[in-house]
Amino acid sequence: MAVVESIATTSLLERRSLHGRISVRDISCKQKSSNYLIRVTEFTGRKIILSPPLPRLKVDKLVNSSVEARAIELSKEVHAYREEERTPRNWNLETDTDKDQKPNLWPPENRADNRSLHNPLLRQERMGCGWLAAIFEWEGVIINDNPELEKQAWLALAEEEGKSPPPVFTLRRIEGMKNEQAIAEILCWSRDPAQVKRMAARKEDIYQALQGGVYRFCAGSCEFVDVLMHYKIPMALVSTRPRKTLEAAVRTIGIEGCFSAVVAAEDVYRGKPDPEMFLYAAQLLKFIAERCIVFGNSNQTIEAAHDARMKCVAVANRHRVYELGAADLVVRRLDELSIVDLKNLADIESAEFGSGEPKPEMEMEEEEDGPSTSTAVDDSIFW
């Protein structure tokens, strides 16, 4: 584009030449000036008829060529975009291939969803509540327990066997353990397997006679179990009681069809605080330990659940809330919980469990064999 800065003329009628300068901008936006010479050939009224420009003025052809090239590129992009819209997209959602061929935009990533799972029904099940499991303790969580009856049973057995009565702190220590484990390892009454088994059975008979076969639900436990049944969350029941006694008690209160697995004293070698019961329950439910939630009411249960890499919900019906602070969640009643609380709790990756990745080893610096650079200071000069 040329801009005429100044025009000097003397007389148009005398056909004098027009002189001036032309400012031209090239692609690099630098301004260039060039002289021009225009000759007037005819003047009629208010119109000026000029002769063709002299060859001294040359227009930069690079400007036009660059604009045309840019226009061609834009037209190609538009045509390519239209062709892409007309072509149907093939997401190739076959699940039998080894590689994940899911599009980048859908479905979104989720911890509870398998990336190679493209069936909408199965994905809906995974996004529901079928990816977590609940493990309940029998006494203190489902039904009310009476610790005084447990102490009286141990004291009565000690009197029958001619043993010294165990102190209170020992009775607290053996809470949650199997009878055989408590007799052989804590009370140290016998090492003979036959004698240990006989005393354990006798202690259980004394307890059942004192208990009288009366079972009562804990506050909110029955309603909470019904909610989990409605949402089809797998549940397991664990206890250190014999299987015969446990199954009879479950039939008595009418919840025999609620639990997918039952772990009794005969199924494990050790009781709490060993995590064997909870690990075996997760194995029967076919769930990994990190997706299981344990419901208990003591610190022994919390310790065993965390050793098994499981989350723990403590029910504060025997202990105060601050005494169960090691649990992941503490409630006074089970019906205070909701399904959203359980899903959020199961989705948390606890820091104490670790990420599962190997930790980088620290490189030890090798000491140089050269002379030491440390200097000794004589303390005597300060005294």
TIMAR-17689 format. One record per residue: residue in three letters; x, y, z of N, C-alpha, C in turn. Coordinates in steps of 0.05 Angstrom, whole numbers, padded with zeros to 5 digits, always signed. Atoms other than C-alpha are relative to their C-alpha. Layout:
N
ALAXYZXYZXYZ...
! end
This chain:
383
MET+00017-00024+00000+00000+00000+00000+00018+00024+00000ALA-00017-00025+00003+00029+00066-00022-00016+00023+00011VAL+00011-00025-00011+00016+00131+00014+00016+00023-00010VAL-00013-00024+00011+00032+00196-00019+00004+00020+00022GLU-00006-00018-00022+00067+00240+00031-00003+00030-00009SER+00001-00028+00009+00074+00304-00009+00000+00001-00031ILE+00001-00003+00029+00060+00326-00079+00007+00030-00006ALA-00008-00027+00008+00094+00386-00110-00006+00004-00030THR+00007-00006+00028+00064+00414-00173+00002+00030-00004THR-00001-00029+00007+00071+00479-00208-00026+00008-00015SER+00024-00007+00015+00013+00478-00258-00009-00025-00015LEU+00011+00023+00014-00032+00421-00281-00005+00006-00030LEU+00007-00007+00028-00050+00459-00344+00025-00002-00018GLU-00024+00001+00017+00022+00461-00367+00012-00027-00001ARG-00009+00028+00001+00029+00386-00358+00027-00004+00013ARG-00025+00004-00015+00085+00392-00308-00001-00027+00014SER-00002+00027-00013+00109+00329-00274-00007+00003+00030LEU+00005+00001-00029+00085+00309-00204+00022-00016+00013HIS-00023+00013-00013+00141+00292-00157-00008-00005+00029GLY+00005+00006-00029+00139+00260-00087+00014-00026+00008ARG-00011+00025-00011+00155+00199-00045-00023-00019+00006ILE+00019+00021-00006+00119+00133-00036+00011-00017+00023SER-00008+00017-00023+00121+00095+00030-00013-00028-00003VAL+00009+00027+00006+00116+00020+00021+00007-00018+00025ARG-00005+00018-00022+00109-00033+00077+00002-00029-00011ASP-00004+00028+00010+00136-00104+00063-00010-00019+00022ILE+00010+00021-00019+00122-00169+00101+00012+00004+00028SER-00013-00004-00026+00172-00153+00156-00009+00026+00014CYS+00011-00024-00012+00131-00089+00171+00020+00022+00002LYS-00019-00022+00001+00190-00045+00154-00008+00019-00022GLN+00009-00020+00019+00175+00019+00119+00023+00007-00019LYS-00019-00007+00020+00211+00032+00054-00010+00023-00017SER+00008-00023+00016+00210+00096+00014+00013-00002-00028SER-00011+00000+00027+00219+00103-00061-00011+00025-00015ASN+00009-00023+00016+00215+00163-00109-00018-00009-00022TYR+00018+00006+00022+00161+00166-00160-00001+00024-00019LEU+00003-00021+00020+00148+00205-00222-00025-00005-00016ILE+00025+00002+00015+00078+00215-00251-00003+00023-00019ARG+00003-00020+00020+00065+00252-00314-00030+00004-00006VAL+00027-00007+00006-00001+00288-00326-00003+00003-00030THR+00003-00001+00029-00026+00278-00396-00024+00016-00008GLU+00024-00013+00008-00095+00309-00395-00015+00010+00025PHE+00016-00012-00022-00138+00355-00351-00026+00009-00012THR+00026-00007+00010-00213+00358-00365-00018+00005+00023GLY+00018-00007-00022-00256+00395-00316+00014-00006+00027ARG-00011+00007-00026-00246+00365-00247+00014-00027+00000LYS-00014+00026+00002-00215+00299-00271+00028+00004-00011ILE-00028+00000+00009-00142+00287-00280+00005-00027-00012ILE-00007+00025+00014-00122+00234-00330+00030-00002+00000LEU-00029+00004-00003-00053+00206-00315+00009-00020-00020SER-00012+00020+00017-00008+00168-00359+00009-00024+00017PRO-00008+00024-00015+00014+00097-00339+00025+00005+00016PRO-00024-00005-00018+00064+00095-00282+00025-00010-00014LEU-00026+00006+00011+00135+00093-00300+00011-00026+00013PRO-00010+00025-00011+00173+00028-00289+00018+00005+00025ARG-00016-00005-00024+00212+00064-00233-00014-00010+00025LEU+00015+00009-00024+00156+00045-00184-00006-00030-00003LYS+00004+00029+00000+00156-00030-00167-00014-00009+00025VAL+00015+00009-00023+00104-00062-00122+00012-00027+00010ASP-00011+00024-00012+00129-00115-00074-00020-00023-00003LYS+00018+00022+00005+00099-00180-00098+00000-00020+00023LEU+00000+00019-00022+00117-00217-00033-00024+00002+00017VAL+00023-00004-00017+00058-00186+00003-00024-00015-00011ASN+00022+00014+00012+00007-00213-00046+00004-00030+00001SER-00005+00029+00000+00040-00281-00049-00004-00012+00028SER+00003+00010-00027+00041-00289+00027-00030-00001+00008VAL+00029+00000-00006-00033-00270+00033-00014-00023-00014GLU+00012+00022+00015-00052-00319-00021+00007-00027+00012ALA-00008+00025-00013-00012-00375+00013-00015-00005+00026ARG+00015+00003-00025-00046-00361+00079-00029-00007-00005ALA+00027+00006+00007-00114-00362+00047-00004-00029-00010ILE+00001+00028+00009-00099-00429+00014+00001-00019+00024GLU-00003+00017-00024-00078-00459+00081-00026+00000+00015LEU+00025-00001-00015-00142-00435+00115-00022-00016-00014SER+00020+00014+00014-00185-00463+00060+00004-00030+00002LYS-00006+00029-00004-00150-00531+00066-00009-00009+00027GLU+00008+00008-00027-00162-00532+00141-00031-00002+00002VAL+00029+00000-00001-00236-00516+00132-00011-00025-00014HIS+00009+00024+00015-00245-00572+00080+00007-00025+00016ALA-00008+00023-00016-00207-00621+00125-00019-00004+00024TYR+00019+00002-00023-00252-00604+00185-00027-00010-00009ARG+00026+00010+00010-00315-00614+00143+00001-00029-00007GLU-00002+00028+00006-00290-00681+00118+00001-00017+00025GLU-00001+00015-00025-00275-00702+00189-00028-00002+00013GLU+00027+00001-00011-00346-00684+00210-00017-00020-00015ARG+00016+00019+00016-00376-00725+00153+00008-00029+00005THR-00009+00027-00004-00333-00786+00169-00009-00010+00027PRO+00008+00010-00026-00364-00829+00225+00024-00009+00016ARG-00022+00007-00018-00319-00839+00285-00002-00029+00009ASN-00001+00028-00008-00299-00910+00301+00016-00002+00026TRP-00013+00001-00026-00285-00917+00375+00014-00026+00005ASN-00012+00026-00003-00267-00990+00369+00000-00010+00029LEU+00003+00007-00028-00294-01011+00437-00001-00030+00004GLU-00001+00029-00004-00276-01085+00434+00015-00006+00026THR-00012+00006-00026-00261-01114+00502+00019-00024-00001ASP-00016+00024+00001-00226-01177+00479+00029+00005-00009THR-00027-00006+00008-00163-01141+00458+00016+00006+00025ASP-00018-00005-00023-00103-01133+00503+00004+00030+00005LYS-00005-00028-00004-00094-01059+00492-00026+00015+00006ASP+00023-00017-00008-00140-01006+00521-00006+00020-00023GLN+00006-00016+00022-00174-00974+00461-00023+00019+00006LYS+00021-00019-00008-00222-00929+00500+00007+00028-00009PRO-00006-00028+00007-00228-00857+00475+00009+00015+00024ASN-00011-00015-00021-00194-00804+00515-00020+00016+00016LEU+00019-00017-00013-00257-00766+00533-00020-00016+00016TRP+00021+00015-00014-00305-00822+00555+00007-00029+00000PRO+00010-00010-00025-00313-00856+00602+00022+00012+00017PRO-00021-00013-00016-00276-00813+00654+00013-00020+00019GLU-00014+00018-00018-00225-00845+00699-00013+00000+00028ASN+00011+00003-00027-00249-00872+00766+00014-00023+00013ARG-00015+00021-00013-00214-00914+00818-00017-00026+00002ALA+00017+00023-00003-00274-00959+00825-00008-00013-00027ASP+00008+00010+00026-00280-00972+00750+00024-00011-00014ASN-00021+00013+00015-00239-01018+00708+00002+00013-00028ARG-00003-00015+00025-00210-00983+00647-00008-00017-00024SER+00007+00017+00023-00221-01043+00602-00028-00010+00001LEU+00028+00009-00004-00293-01051+00625-00018+00019-00015HIS+00016-00017+00017-00338-01023+00570-00030-00008+00001ASN+00028+00007-00003-00402-01059+00588-00015+00019+00019PRO+00013-00020-00018-00450-01006+00616-00012-00012+00025LEU+00011+00012-00024-00484-01055+00663+00021-00007+00021LEU-00021+00007-00019-00420-01080+00693+00013+00026+00011ARG-00012-00025-00010-00393-01009+00698-00019+00013+00020GLN+00018-00011-00020-00456-00987+00734+00002-00015+00026GLU-00003+00015-00024-00447-01044+00783+00026+00008+00015ARG-00025-00009-00013-00375-01022+00796-00003+00027+00012MET+00004-00027-00010-00397-00950+00805-00019+00000+00023GLY+00018+00002-00022-00448-00974+00856+00014-00007+00026CYS-00011+00008-00025-00432-01009+00921+00012-00028+00000GLY-00010+00028+00002-00408-01077+00896+00030-00002+00002TRP-00029+00002-00001-00334-01059+00901+00011+00003+00028LEU-00010+00000-00027-00330-01056+00977-00015-00021+00016ALA+00011+00021-00017-00344-01106+01032+00001+00008+00029ALA+00003-00007-00029-00364-01102+01106+00005-00026+00016ILE-00006+00022-00018-00337-01148+01161-00008+00009+00028PHE+00011-00007-00026-00375-01147+01227+00010-00019+00021GLU-00003+00016-00024-00356-01171+01295-00027-00008+00011TRP+00026+00009-00010-00410-01211+01329-00007+00014+00026GLU+00006-00011-00026-00407-01188+01401+00010+00029+00002GLY-00007-00028-00003-00408-01113+01415-00006+00016-00024VAL+00007-00015+00025-00427-01094+01343-00028-00008-00009ILE+00026+00010+00008-00486-01138+01322-00018-00003+00024ILE+00016+00005-00024-00510-01160+01391+00015+00013+00024ASN-00012-00010-00025-00498-01132+01461+00016-00022+00014ASP-00017+00019-00015-00442-01166+01500+00002+00010+00029ASN-00002-00006-00029-00432-01168+01575+00028-00010+00009PRO-00027+00008-00008-00358-01167+01595+00001-00013+00027GLU+00000+00012-00027-00376-01186+01666-00005-00030-00001LEU+00005+00028+00002-00402-01253+01644+00025-00015-00009GLU-00026+00012+00010-00336-01267+01608+00019-00003+00024LYS-00018+00001-00023-00297-01251+01672-00009-00022+00019GLN+00011+00020-00019-00343-01295+01715+00006-00028-00011ALA-00006+00026+00012-00333-01353+01666+00029-00008+00004TRP-00029+00006-00004-00257-01348+01671+00005-00006+00030LEU-00004+00004-00028-00260-01343+01747-00011-00027+00009ALA+00012+00026-00007-00306-01404+01752+00017-00022-00011LEU-00018+00021+00010-00260-01445+01707+00025-00002+00016ALA-00024+00001-00016-00199-01425+01748-00006-00015+00027GLU+00007+00013-00025-00235-01449+01811-00004-00030-00004GLU+00003+00028+00006-00254-01515+01779+00026-00015-00005GLU-00026+00013+00007-00184-01529+01754+00021+00004+00022GLY-00019-00004-00021-00151-01507+01819+00022+00019-00006LYS-00020-00020+00007-00115-01449+01788-00005+00026+00015SER+00003-00026-00013-00103-01380+01818-00017+00017-00018PRO+00017-00017+00017-00155-01330+01794+00017+00021-00015PRO-00016-00020+00015-00127-01286+01739-00007+00028+00008PRO+00005-00028-00007-00119-01212+01755-00016+00015-00021VAL+00018-00015+00018-00161-01158+01722+00015+00007-00025PHE-00014-00008+00025-00107-01134+01674+00005-00023-00018THR-00003+00023+00017-00097-01205+01650-00026-00007-00015LEU+00026+00004+00012-00172-01212+01637-00005+00020-00023ARG+00003-00020+00022-00170-01148+01596+00018-00007-00023ARG-00019+00007+00021-00111-01174+01557-00011-00022-00018ILE+00009+00023+00016-00146-01238+01535-00027+00005-00013GLU+00025-00007+00013-00208-01202+01510+00003-00002-00031GLY-00001+00003+00028-00221-01222+01438+00017-00023-00010MET-00016+00023+00007-00173-01281+01439-00017-00026-00001LYS+00012+00026-00002-00191-01353+01427+00005-00012+00028ASN-00003+00012-00026-00200-01394+01490+00026-00016+00002GLU-00025+00015+00000-00143-01441+01471+00024+00018+00001GLN-00022-00018+00000-00097-01383+01457+00004+00013+00027ALA-00003-00013-00026-00112-01349+01523+00010-00020+00021ILE-00009+00020-00020-00103-01414+01564+00029-00007-00004ALA-00027+00009+00005-00038-01434+01531+00021+00022+00001GLU-00020-00021+00003-00003-01367+01519-00001+00021+00022ILE+00002-00022-00019-00029-01317+01570-00003-00011+00029LEU+00003+00011-00027-00055-01356+01630+00020-00022+00007CYS-00021+00021-00004-00004-01413+01620-00010-00022+00019TRP+00011+00021-00017-00049-01465+01652+00008-00028-00009SER-00008+00026+00010-00028-01521+01607+00012+00003-00029ARG-00011+00001+00027+00013-01538+01544-00010-00025-00015ASP+00010+00024+00013-00020-01604+01530-00024+00007-00018PRO+00023-00007+00018-00066-01596+01468-00026-00011+00009ALA+00026+00012-00009-00118-01644+01496-00011+00015+00024GLN+00009-00015-00023-00121-01608+01563-00009+00028-00007VAL+00007-00027+00008-00123-01540+01530-00028-00001-00014LYS+00026+00002+00014-00181-01562+01485-00023-00006+00019ARG+00021+00007-00020-00219-01592+01544-00008+00025+00016MET+00005-00024-00016-00212-01528+01586-00014+00021-00016ALA+00013-00020+00017-00232-01484+01528-00029-00007-00004ALA+00028+00008+00003-00296-01524+01516-00015+00004+00026ARG+00013-00004-00025-00312-01523+01590-00005+00029+00006LYS+00004-00029-00004-00303-01448+01594-00023+00010-00017GLU+00022-00008+00017-00350-01439+01535-00027-00010+00011ASP+00025+00010-00012-00403-01482+01569-00008+00017+00024ILE+00006-00017-00023-00398-01440+01632-00011+00027-00009TYR+00009-00026+00010-00406-01376+01592-00029-00002-00011GLN+00026+00003+00012-00467-01402+01554-00021-00004+00022ALA+00018+00003-00022-00499-01423+01620-00006+00026+00014LEU+00005-00026-00013-00489-01354+01649-00015+00019-00019GLN+00013-00018+00019-00512-01320+01585-00030-00006-00004GLY+00028+00009+00001-00577-01360+01581-00012+00000-00028GLY+00011+00001+00027-00584-01358+01505-00018+00023-00008VAL+00016-00024+00007-00614-01288+01504+00018+00019-00015TYR-00016-00018+00017-00589-01242+01449-00016+00024-00007ARG+00014-00025+00006-00606-01170+01437+00018+00016-00020PHE-00014-00016+00020-00587-01126+01378+00011+00025+00014CYS-00010-00026-00008-00542-01066+01390-00017+00022-00013ALA+00017-00022+00010-00575-00999+01378+00009+00007-00028GLY-00005-00008+00028-00580-00986+01303+00014-00022-00017SER-00014+00020+00016-00545-01051+01282-00018-00014-00020CYS+00018+00014+00018-00606-01085+01253-00008+00017-00024GLU+00007-00018+00022-00626-01024+01212+00023+00004-00020PHE-00023-00003+00017-00555-01016+01186+00005-00024-00018VAL-00003+00024+00016-00551-01088+01164-00021-00001-00022ASP+00021+00000+00020-00617-01080+01127+00008+00019-00023VAL-00008-00019+00021-00589-01019+01090+00022-00012-00018LEU-00021+00013+00016-00527-01058+01068-00011-00022-00017MET+00013+00021+00016-00571-01115+01045-00015+00013-00024HIS+00014-00014+00021-00612-01065+01004+00019+00008-00023TYR-00019-00009+00020-00550-01039+00969+00018-00023-00010LYS-00015+00024+00009-00522-01110+00959+00029+00002+00005ILE-00028-00001-00009-00458-01099+00997+00006-00027+00013PRO-00006+00026-00013-00425-01166+01014+00009+00004+00029MET-00006-00002-00028-00420-01178+01089+00010-00027+00011ALA-00010+00023-00013-00382-01226+01133-00002+00004+00030LEU+00003+00000-00030-00389-01244+01207+00023-00016+00011VAL-00023+00013-00013-00329-01261+01250-00004+00000+00030SER+00003+00003-00029-00326-01286+01322+00019-00022+00009THR-00017+00021-00012-00282-01327+01368-00017-00022+00014ARG+00017+00021-00011-00343-01368+01390+00000-00024-00019PRO+00002+00024+00017-00351-01440+01365-00022+00004-00021ARG+00019-00003+00023-00388-01447+01299-00028-00009+00008LYS+00026+00010-00007-00444-01487+01329-00016+00021+00017THR+00013-00021-00016-00459-01433+01381-00007+00024-00016LEU+00005-00024+00016-00452-01377+01331-00023-00003-00019GLU+00022+00005+00019-00498-01407+01279-00027-00002+00014ALA+00025+00001-00015-00551-01422+01332-00009+00028+00008ALA+00007-00028-00008-00548-01349+01356-00010+00016-00024VAL+00008-00015+00024-00554-01322+01285-00029-00009-00008ARG+00027+00009+00006-00616-01365+01273-00020+00010+00021THR+00019-00009-00021-00646-01342+01339-00009+00028-00005ILE+00007-00028+00005-00644-01268+01320-00010+00004-00028GLY+00012-00002+00026-00665-01282+01248+00016+00015-00021ILE-00016-00013+00021-00607-01256+01206+00018-00020-00014GLU-00017+00020+00011-00581-01321+01179+00006+00004-00030GLY-00005-00004+00028-00588-01299+01106+00013+00026-00007CYS-00012-00026+00005-00553-01232+01113+00030-00002-00007PHE-00029+00001+00002-00480-01254+01115+00008-00021-00021SER-00010+00018+00020-00444-01285+01056+00021-00019+00010ALA-00021+00017-00012-00389-01314+01100-00001+00003+00030VAL+00000+00001-00029-00383-01334+01173+00027-00012+00009VAL-00026+00010-00010-00315-01342+01208-00003-00005+00029ALA+00003+00008-00028-00316-01380+01274+00027-00008+00012ALA-00025+00006-00013-00264-01403+01324+00015-00024-00013GLU-00013+00022+00013-00251-01468+01286+00014+00007-00026ASP-00011-00007+00026-00231-01431+01223+00028+00013+00002VAL-00026-00014-00003-00170-01394+01251+00015-00012+00023TYR-00017+00010-00021-00112-01410+01296+00002+00020+00023ARG-00003-00021-00021-00107-01343+01333-00022+00020-00003GLY+00020-00022-00001-00156-01289+01353+00013+00027-00001LYS-00010-00028-00001-00148-01214+01361+00022+00001+00022PRO-00003-00020+00021-00103-01175+01357+00013-00010-00026ASP-00010+00011+00025-00079-01222+01303-00021+00004-00022PRO+00020-00005+00022-00111-01204+01235-00009-00024-00015GLU+00007+00024+00015-00122-01276+01215-00029-00003-00006MET+00028+00002+00005-00197-01274+01223-00010+00018-00023PHE+00009-00020+00020-00206-01212+01180+00011-00007-00028LEU-00012+00007+00025-00159-01236+01126-00015-00024-00012TYR+00015+00024+00010-00196-01303+01121-00028+00008-00009ALA+00026-00009+00008-00263-01267+01118+00001+00014-00028ALA-00003-00013+00026-00238-01224+01060+00005-00020-00022GLN-00005+00021+00020-00214-01286+01025-00026-00015-00007LEU+00025+00013+00006-00282-01319+01032-00019+00019-00017LEU+00016-00019+00016-00315-01255+01004+00012+00005-00027LYS-00014-00004+00025-00264-01254+00947+00004+00030-00005PHE-00006-00028+00002-00244-01182+00961+00029+00004+00010ILE-00027-00007-00011-00176-01150+00971-00004+00014+00026ALA+00002-00011-00027-00162-01125+01041-00005+00030+00000GLU+00002-00029+00001-00158-01052+01020-00029+00009-00005ARG+00028-00007+00006-00232-01053+00999-00019-00011+00021CYS+00017+00011-00022-00258-01084+01065+00000+00020+00023ILE+00004-00017-00024-00285-01045+01124-00008-00017+00023VAL+00005+00016-00024-00283-01076+01193-00015+00017+00020PHE+00016-00013-00021-00335-01058+01246+00006-00014+00026GLY-00006+00012-00027-00312-01069+01318-00005+00020+00022ASN+00005-00018-00023-00315-01038+01387+00023+00000+00020SER-00023+00001-00018-00245-01047+01417+00025+00008-00015ASN-00026-00007+00012-00173-01026+01405+00013-00024-00012GLN-00011+00024+00012-00154-01098+01392-00011-00004-00028THR+00011+00002+00027-00201-01098+01332+00012+00021-00018ILE-00012-00021+00016-00172-01032+01307+00028-00009-00008GLU-00028+00009+00006-00101-01060+01312+00000-00023-00020ALA+00001+00023+00019-00120-01125+01276-00008+00009-00028ALA+00009-00010+00027-00157-01088+01220+00022+00015-00014HIS-00022-00015+00013-00099-01041+01207+00023-00017-00008ASP-00021+00019+00007-00049-01098+01208-00008-00015-00026ALA+00009+00014+00024-00092-01130+01154-00004+00020-00024ARG+00002-00021+00021-00091-01064+01113-00030+00006-00006MET+00029-00006+00004-00166-01054+01123-00007+00025+00016LYS+00011-00023-00015-00206-00993+01145-00017-00011+00024CYS+00014+00008-00024-00239-00996+01214-00019+00021+00009VAL+00020-00017-00011-00302-00965+01240-00005-00010+00029ALA+00003+00008-00028-00305-00966+01317-00027+00009+00010VAL+00026-00006-00013-00372-00968+01354+00005+00005+00029ALA-00006-00007-00028-00365-00932+01420-00024-00006+00018ASN+00021+00007-00019-00414-00971+01462+00011-00011+00026ARG-00013+00008-00024-00365-00998+01513+00021+00020+00009HIS-00022-00019-00005-00309-00947+01508-00009+00028-00007ARG+00005-00028+00007-00308-00872+01504+00011+00005-00028VAL-00007-00005+00028-00299-00840+01436+00030+00006-00002TYR-00029-00007+00002-00229-00812+01451+00018-00024+00004GLU-00016+00024-00004-00206-00881+01472+00003-00017-00026LEU-00001+00014+00026-00219-00907+01401+00009+00018-00022GLY-00009-00020+00020-00184-00850+01366+00017-00012-00022ALA-00017+00012+00020-00139-00898+01327-00016-00011-00024ALA+00017+00010+00022-00199-00921+01284-00002+00021-00022ASP+00004-00019+00023-00212-00890+01216-00026+00016+00004LEU+00025-00014-00005-00282-00871+01239-00012-00011+00025VAL+00012+00008-00025-00316-00872+01307-00029+00010+00001VAL+00028-00007-00002-00392-00873+01316-00011-00012+00026ARG+00013+00011-00024-00438-00886+01375-00020-00021-00008ARG+00019+00019+00010-00489-00924+01334+00006-00005-00030LEU-00005+00006+00028-00484-00959+01267-00018+00014-00019ASP+00018-00013+00019-00545-00925+01238+00007+00030-00004GLU-00010-00027+00006-00507-00859+01241+00015+00001-00026LEU-00015+00001+00026-00469-00882+01179-00018-00001-00023SER+00015+00002+00025-00492-00876+01108+00018-00014-00021ILE-00015+00014+00021-00471-00911+01044+00022+00018-00011VAL-00020-00019+00009-00435-00848+01022+00025+00000+00018ASP-00022+00001-00019-00393-00850+01085+00018-00025-00004LEU-00015+00025+00005-00373-00922+01071+00016+00001-00026LYS-00015-00002+00026-00354-00908+00998+00023+00019+00002ASN-00022-00019-00004-00313-00847+01018+00022-00013+00017LEU-00020+00012-00017-00278-00887+01072+00015-00022-00015ALA-00014+00021+00015-00262-00946+01026+00017+00011-00022ASP-00016-00012+00022-00235-00899+00973+00025+00014+00009ILE-00023-00014-00011-00184-00866+01019+00024-00020+00000GLU-00025+00015-00001-00113-00891+01010+00015+00009+00025SER-00013-00007-00025-00084-00892+01080+00030+00003-00004ALA-00028-00005+00002-00015-00863+01087+00017-00022+00013GLU-00016+00020-00015+00007-00917+01136+00002-00026-00017PHE-00002+00024+00017-00007-00971+01083+00022+00002-00021GLY-00019-00004+00021+00041-00940+01034-00012-00002-00027SER+00010+00000+00028+00033-00933+00959+00005-00026-00014GLY-00006+00025+00013+00058-01002+00944+00024+00001-00018GLU-00023-00003+00017+00117-00975+00904+00025-00003+00017PRO-00025+00003-00016+00188-00993+00926+00012+00027+00005LYS-00012-00025-00008+00222-00938+00963+00028+00002-00011PRO-00028-00002+00011+00287-00911+00932+00020-00003+00023GLU-00021+00004-00020+00348-00934+00969+00019+00023+00001MET-00018-00022-00003+00394-00883+00997+00029-00009-00006GLU-00027+00006+00007+00464-00882+00969+00019+00008+00023MET-00019-00005-00021+00518-00888+01021+00025+00012-00012GLU-00024-00013+00010+00576-00841+01011+00025-00015+00011GLU-00024+00014-00007+00643-00876+01011+00020+00020+00012GLU-00020-00017-00013+00694-00847+01058+00026-00001-00016GLU-00025-00002+00014+00757-00823+01025+00023-00009+00019ASP-00023+00009-00016+00823-00854+01047+00021+00021+00004GLY-00020-00022-00002+00859-00787+01043+00002+00009+00029PRO-00004-00011-00027+00883-00749+01104-00024+00016+00009SER+00023-00015-00011+00831-00720+01150+00005+00029+00000THR-00002-00029+00001+00818-00646+01144-00008+00013+00026SER+00009-00012-00025+00792-00638+01215+00025+00008+00017THR-00021-00011-00016+00835-00599+01263-00007-00004+00029ALA+00004+00003-00029+00844-00612+01337+00003+00026+00014VAL-00001-00025-00016+00833-00557+01388+00007-00007+00029ASP-00009+00004-00027+00868-00555+01454-00018+00015+00019ASP+00018-00013-00018+00817-00541+01508+00014+00013+00023SER-00014-00011-00023+00870-00523+01558+00005+00030-00002ILE-00006-00029+00003+00879-00454+01528-00023+00017+00010PHE+00023-00016-00010+00809-00434+01552-00002+00000+00030TRP+00002+00002-00030+00823-00452+01625+00024+00013+00013
! end
